[in-house]
Amino acid sequence: MNRTLKSTLALVAVGAMAVGTLSACGSSSSSSDSKGQVYYLNFKPEAADAWKAIAKEYTKETGVQVNVQTAASGTYEQKLKSEMSKSNAPTLFQVNGPVGLASWKDYTADMSNSAVYKDLINKDVALKNGNEVAGVPYVMETYGIIYNKSILNKYFKLSDAAVKSVEEINSFDKLKAVADGLQKHKSELGLDGAFTSAGFDSSSDWRFKTHLANLPLYYELKADGVTEQPKTVKGTYLPQFKNVFDMYLTDSTTPKTQISSKTADDATSEFATSKAALYQNGTWAWTDLQKAGMKASDIGMMPIYFGVDDANEGLATGSENYWCINKNASDADKKATEAFLKWMITNKKGQDALSTKMGFTTPFKSMSSIKSDNPLVQAAQKDQSSGKTQVSWNFTLMPSETWKNNLGSAMLEYAQGTGKWDSVKSAFVDGWAKEIQSAASAE
């Protein structure tokens, strides 16, 4: 999300109602010539520079003006509502999935005839609004536990090492044993802790209240055969959630009492400077790690072993990044936006920007032969061919940002000793039902 961005787009019911009041707005003013213009409100702060650079290149090559603005971490929904109320609204924006689309479906143009939809390897991954194609995913991403190969290799040589290779770390119990061992030997290994800080600053808390929380949700929905957003959840796998979170807190660079102010940049720095060996994050993190001086040969990625189906558990792979074209934009601007997206996935400069500069794995046929130099993407591709089952991204079904924030607050209070784990369970289970009910009553 760095993915400090990572706050999903789902709105609370009040927010959804607020969006409805914008129905008379959200139109874009076309440029003075017939070429139209593009205004993209970008969701990914870590890709902001790359988007601005490729927009400038496209304008230079085609003469079509492309304006890219990037929302600050955790503020995309707020920024999108603000921009959509203006006369020169974004022509291109994004939603995170079905829940996010529900709030913006009145603004999405039908992309059925767009090049980016027709070029999807699997058209089933597109978001539908009735019979219309409302959103097209532009990146498939993967997350897990990123590890420093050199540090682990030093650990494996210790006489009391729990395992002797990365391949032997294939269950929660073994992952916990390795983390405990790294923490025990942190001084001789030059570490501040096994895991990077579990920061609960808004730039970092999404890693836990959203990405880690996806695992108990994934296993529950899978066990119950649920494929759509449920009205209630049971919290069946919250004990495993607690075990992983406790490990992050105990085997860490940072005391539990200090995590409230720790940021995503802190975690990135701790990992990049070899002060931590393990780091929960995803393929998007490579951009920042590379900037911090890490080499591709330095890192790998393993699943967040959860203690449920470890033998078959793969990395968590999915998308919460769907391009949507503003249907209220002028015809010229909509055509210009479609043309820009087509250029991005078919032109070598656009393809390079997406695959190399931004480090994305894309779902398009025109880019299927491009080999990524992102080592985390390579790890994801290897995992996908391993025969293991990838953990799906079910957090796009989480009922609202309020639900996630309340869960995060309960997790932080638990970590700091000012709250009990029962409050985390209540935020997860009771909070889910409350948010679904609130959304239903607002309709």
C-alpha positions in Angstrom: 0.0 0.0 0.0 5.1 2.1 0.3 1.7 0.9 0.7 1.2 3.4 3.4 -1.7 4.1 1.2 -3.4 1.0 2.3 -6.8 2.0 3.5 -9.5 0.4 1.5 -12.2 2.4 -0.2 -15.3 1.0 1.5 -17.5 3.8 2.9 -19.6 3.9 6.0 -23.3 4.3 5.4 -23.1 8.0 6.2 -20.4 8.4 3.6 -22.4 6.6 1.0 -25.3 8.9 1.6 -22.9 11.9 1.3 -21.8 10.6 -2.1 -25.3 10.5 -3.2 -25.5 14.3 -2.7 -22.9 14.7 -5.4 -25.0 13.4 -8.2 -25.3 16.8 -9.8 -21.5 17.2 -9.7 -18.6 15.1 -10.7 -18.4 16.3 -14.3 -15.2 17.2 -15.9 -14.6 20.2 -18.1 -13.0 19.1 -21.4 -9.9 20.9 -22.6 -10.4 23.5 -25.3 -9.5 21.2 -28.2 -11.3 18.0 -29.3 -8.6 15.7 -27.9 -10.0 16.0 -24.4 -8.0 15.6 -21.2 -7.3 13.1 -18.5 -7.4 13.7 -14.7 -6.4 10.7 -12.7 -6.8 10.6 -8.9 -4.1 8.1 -7.9 -4.5 5.9 -4.9 -0.9 4.8 -4.5 1.5 7.3 -2.9 4.5 5.1 -3.6 3.7 5.3 -7.3 3.1 9.0 -7.4 6.4 10.0 -9.0 6.2 7.3 -11.6 2.6 8.3 -12.6 3.6 12.0 -13.0 6.6 11.0 -15.1 4.6 8.8 -17.5 1.8 11.4 -17.7 4.3 14.0 -18.8 5.7 11.5 -21.4 2.2 10.8 -22.7 1.4 14.4 -23.1 4.7 15.0 -24.9 3.9 12.2 -27.3 0.2 12.8 -27.9 -0.5 16.4 -27.0 -3.2 15.3 -24.6 -3.0 16.8 -21.2 -2.8 14.3 -18.3 -3.1 15.5 -14.8 -2.2 13.1 -12.0 -3.0 13.9 -8.4 -2.3 11.6 -5.5 -4.2 11.4 -2.3 -2.2 11.3 1.0 -2.1 8.0 2.8 -5.5 7.0 4.2 -7.3 9.9 2.7 -8.3 8.6 -0.7 -12.1 8.4 -0.1 -12.2 11.8 1.5 -10.1 13.3 -1.4 -12.3 11.5 -4.0 -15.5 12.9 -2.6 -14.0 16.4 -2.5 -12.7 16.2 -6.1 -15.9 14.7 -7.4 -17.9 17.7 -6.2 -15.8 20.0 -8.4 -16.6 21.1 -12.0 -13.2 19.7 -13.2 -13.6 16.3 -11.5 -11.3 13.2 -12.1 -12.0 11.4 -15.3 -10.2 8.4 -13.9 -10.4 7.1 -10.3 -10.4 3.8 -8.5 -12.4 1.7 -6.1 -11.3 -1.2 -4.0 -13.8 -3.9 -4.9 -17.5 -4.6 -4.6 -18.1 -2.7 -1.4 -16.2 0.4 -2.7 -18.1 0.2 -6.0 -21.4 0.2 -4.1 -20.6 3.8 -3.1 -19.5 5.0 -6.5 -21.6 3.0 -8.9 -23.5 6.1 -10.0 -20.3 7.6 -11.3 -18.8 4.7 -13.2 -19.0 4.6 -17.0 -19.5 1.3 -18.8 -16.0 0.0 -19.8 -17.3 -3.0 -21.8 -15.8 -1.6 -25.0 -12.6 -0.3 -23.5 -9.2 -1.8 -24.5 -8.2 -2.5 -20.9 -11.3 -4.6 -20.4 -11.0 -6.5 -23.6 -7.3 -7.1 -22.9 -7.9 -8.8 -19.5 -6.6 -12.3 -19.3 -9.6 -13.3 -17.2 -12.6 -10.9 -17.7 -14.2 -12.4 -14.6 -12.0 -10.3 -12.4 -13.6 -7.1 -13.6 -16.2 -5.4 -11.4 -19.8 -5.4 -12.7 -22.6 -2.9 -12.1 -25.5 -4.9 -13.5 -24.6 -5.7 -17.1 -22.0 -2.9 -17.3 -18.3 -3.2 -16.6 -17.8 -0.7 -13.9 -14.1 -1.3 -12.9 -11.1 -3.0 -14.4 -8.2 -4.2 -12.1 -4.8 -2.9 -13.2 -2.6 -4.7 -10.7 -2.7 -8.0 -9.0 -0.7 -7.9 -5.8 0.6 -10.3 -3.2 1.5 -10.0 0.5 3.1 -12.2 3.1 6.1 -12.0 5.3 9.1 -10.5 3.6 12.4 -11.8 4.9 16.1 -10.8 4.8 18.0 -13.8 3.3 21.4 -12.9 4.8 20.1 -12.5 8.3 18.2 -15.8 8.2 21.2 -17.6 6.8 23.2 -16.3 9.8 20.5 -17.5 12.1 20.4 -21.0 10.5 24.0 -21.5 11.4 23.4 -21.0 15.1 23.6 -24.2 17.1 20.1 -23.9 18.5 18.4 -22.7 15.3 14.9 -24.1 15.1 15.3 -24.8 11.4 18.3 -24.8 9.0 16.7 -23.4 5.9 13.8 -21.1 4.7 12.1 -24.1 3.1 11.7 -25.7 6.6 9.6 -22.7 7.7 6.3 -24.1 6.6 3.9 -23.7 9.6 3.0 -21.2 12.2 4.8 -23.2 14.9 8.1 -23.1 12.9 7.7 -19.5 12.0 7.1 -18.7 15.7 10.1 -20.7 16.7 12.3 -18.9 14.2 11.0 -15.5 15.3 11.6 -16.4 18.9 15.2 -17.5 18.0 15.9 -14.3 16.1 14.7 -12.3 19.1 16.8 -14.3 21.5 19.9 -13.8 19.4 19.2 -10.3 18.3 22.4 -8.8 19.7 24.8 -11.2 18.0 22.8 -11.0 14.7 22.8 -7.2 14.9 19.1 -6.9 15.1 16.7 -4.7 17.2 14.1 -7.5 16.8 12.9 -10.3 14.7 9.9 -8.4 13.2 9.7 -4.7 12.2 7.6 -2.5 14.4 3.9 -3.2 14.3 3.1 0.5 13.8 -0.4 1.8 14.4 0.1 5.2 12.8 -2.4 5.5 10.0 0.4 4.9 7.4 1.0 1.4 8.8 -2.1 0.1 10.7 -3.7 -1.2 7.5 -1.2 -4.0 7.6 -2.9 -5.4 10.7 -6.5 -4.2 10.8 -6.9 -5.0 7.1 -4.3 -7.4 5.8 -3.7 -9.5 8.8 -7.4 -9.4 9.6 -8.0 -10.8 6.1 -6.7 -14.2 7.2 -9.3 -15.1 9.9 -12.0 -13.8 7.5 -10.6 -15.8 4.6 -10.6 -19.1 6.6 -14.0 -18.5 8.0 -15.7 -17.7 4.7 -13.9 -20.6 3.1 -15.0 -23.0 5.8 -18.6 -21.8 5.6 -18.7 -21.7 1.8 -19.5 -18.0 1.8 -18.6 -16.1 -1.4 -20.4 -12.8 -0.9 -20.4 -10.2 1.9 -22.0 -11.9 4.9 -24.4 -10.1 7.2 -22.6 -11.6 10.2 -19.3 -13.3 11.0 -18.4 -15.6 13.8 -14.8 -15.0 14.5 -14.0 -18.7 14.3 -10.3 -18.1 13.6 -9.6 -15.2 15.9 -7.5 -17.3 18.2 -5.0 -17.8 15.4 -5.2 -14.1 14.6 -4.2 -13.4 18.2 -1.3 -15.8 18.0 0.2 -14.1 15.0 -0.4 -10.6 16.3 1.2 -11.6 19.7 4.2 -12.8 17.8 4.5 -9.5 16.0 4.3 -7.7 19.3 6.7 -9.9 21.3 9.4 -10.6 18.7 9.7 -7.0 17.6 12.1 -4.1 17.2 9.7 -2.0 19.3 8.1 -2.2 22.8 4.4 -2.7 22.7 3.9 0.7 24.4 5.5 2.6 21.6 3.7 1.2 18.5 1.0 3.8 18.4 3.3 6.3 16.7 5.4 4.0 14.6 4.9 4.6 10.9 5.2 2.5 7.7 8.5 4.4 7.0 9.8 3.3 10.3 9.1 -0.4 9.4 10.7 0.1 6.0 13.8 1.6 7.5 14.1 -1.1 10.1 14.0 -3.8 7.5 16.2 -2.0 4.9 18.9 -1.3 7.5 18.9 -4.9 8.7 17.6 -4.1 12.1 14.8 -6.6 11.6 14.7 -9.8 9.6 10.9 -10.2 9.0 8.4 -7.7 7.7 4.7 -8.2 6.9 4.1 -6.4 3.6 3.6 -7.0 0.0 4.9 -6.8 -3.6 4.4 -3.0 -3.6 7.0 -2.6 -0.9 9.9 -3.3 -3.3 9.9 0.3 -4.6 10.7 1.7 -1.2 13.1 -1.1 -0.2 15.0 -0.6 -3.4 15.2 3.2 -2.8 16.5 2.4 0.6 19.4 0.5 -0.9 18.3 -3.1 -0.8 19.2 -5.5 -3.6 16.8 -8.0 -5.2 19.0 -10.8 -4.0 18.5 -9.7 -0.4 14.9 -10.6 0.0 12.2 -13.2 -0.3 8.6 -13.7 0.8 6.8 -16.4 2.7 3.1 -16.9 3.7 1.8 -15.5 7.0 1.4 -19.0 8.3 -1.7 -19.0 10.3 -1.9 -22.4 12.0 -5.0 -23.5 10.1 -4.0 -25.1 6.8 -0.3 -24.4 6.8 0.6 -27.3 4.5 -1.5 -25.8 1.7 -1.3 -22.1 2.5 0.2 -19.9 -0.1 0.7 -16.2 -0.2 -2.2 -13.7 -0.2 -2.9 -12.6 -3.7 -5.7 -10.4 -5.2 -6.6 -6.9 -6.1 -8.2 -3.8 -4.5 -7.2 -1.5 -7.4 -9.8 -1.1 -10.0 -9.8 1.7 -12.6 -13.1 3.4 -13.1 -13.9 6.1 -15.7 -16.2 8.9 -14.5 -19.4 8.7 -16.6 -20.1 12.3 -15.9 -17.0 13.4 -17.7 -17.4 14.9 -21.2 -17.4 12.5 -24.1 -14.0 13.9 -25.3 -12.5 13.4 -21.8 -13.9 9.8 -21.5 -12.4 8.9 -24.9 -9.1 10.6 -23.9 -9.1 8.6 -20.7 -9.8 5.3 -22.5 -7.0 6.1 -25.0 -4.6 6.8 -22.2 -5.3 3.5 -20.5 -4.9 1.6 -23.7 -1.5 3.3 -24.3 -0.4 2.4 -20.7 -0.9 -1.3 -21.3 0.2 -1.5 -25.0 3.0 1.1 -25.4 6.4 0.0 -24.2 6.9 3.2 -22.2 3.6 2.7 -20.5 4.2 -1.0 -19.9 7.6 -0.2 -18.4 6.1 2.4 -16.1 3.6 -0.1 -14.8 5.9 -3.2 -14.6 9.3 -1.7 -13.8 8.8 1.8 -12.3 5.8 0.9 -10.3 6.6 -2.8 -9.9 3.1 -4.0 -10.7 2.0 -7.4 -11.8 -0.8 -6.7 -14.3 -3.7 -8.9 -15.5 -3.5 -7.9 -19.1 -2.7 -10.2 -22.1 -0.5 -7.5 -23.7 1.8 -7.5 -20.7 1.8 -11.3 -19.9 5.2 -11.9 -21.4 6.9 -9.1 -19.4 9.3 -10.4 -16.7 9.3 -8.4 -13.5 12.5 -7.5 -11.9 10.6 -7.1 -8.6 11.9 -10.0 -6.4 8.7 -10.0 -4.4 6.7 -10.4 -7.6 9.0 -13.3 -8.6 8.4 -14.9 -5.2 4.7 -14.5 -5.8 4.9 -16.1 -9.2 6.9 -19.0 -7.8 4.3 -19.5 -5.1 1.4 -19.5 -7.6 3.1 -22.4 -9.4 3.8 -24.3 -6.3 0.5 -26.0 -6.0 -0.4 -24.3 -2.8 -3.7 -22.4 -2.4 -3.3 -18.6 -2.5 -5.2 -16.8 0.2 -7.8 -14.6 -1.5 -8.3 -11.0 -0.7 -11.6 -10.9 1.3 -11.0 -7.6 3.0 -12.7 -5.9 0.1 -15.9 -7.4 1.7 -15.2 -5.7 5.0 -18.3 -3.6 5.7 -16.7 -0.2 6.2 -13.7 1.9 7.1 -15.3 2.4 10.5 -15.2 -1.3 11.1 -11.5 -1.5 10.3 -10.7 1.6 12.4 -12.6 0.2 15.4 -10.8 -3.1 15.0 -7.5 -1.3 14.8 -8.2 0.7 17.9 -9.1 -2.4 19.9 -5.9 -4.1 18.7 -3.8 -1.1 19.7 -5.4 -1.0 23.2 -4.8 -4.7 23.6 -1.2 -4.3 22.5 -0.6 -1.5 24.9 -2.3 -3.3 27.8 -5.2 -0.9 28.1 -7.7 -3.2 26.6 -8.6 -6.9 26.5 -8.6 -9.3 23.6 -12.4 -9.7 24.1 -12.7 -6.1 22.8 -10.9 -7.1 19.6 -13.3 -10.0 19.2 -16.2 -7.7 19.8 -14.9 -5.2 17.3 -14.5 -8.0 14.7 -17.8 -9.9 15.3 -20.3 -7.4 16.8 -18.9 -4.5 14.9 -19.4 -6.3 11.6 -23.1 -6.9 12.3 -23.5 -3.3 13.5 -22.0 -1.8 10.3 -24.0 -4.1 8.0 -27.2 -3.1 9.9 -26.3 0.6 9.7 -25.8 0.4 6.0 -29.1 -1.4 5.5 -31.0 1.1 7.5 -29.5 4.0 5.5 -30.7 2.6 2.2 
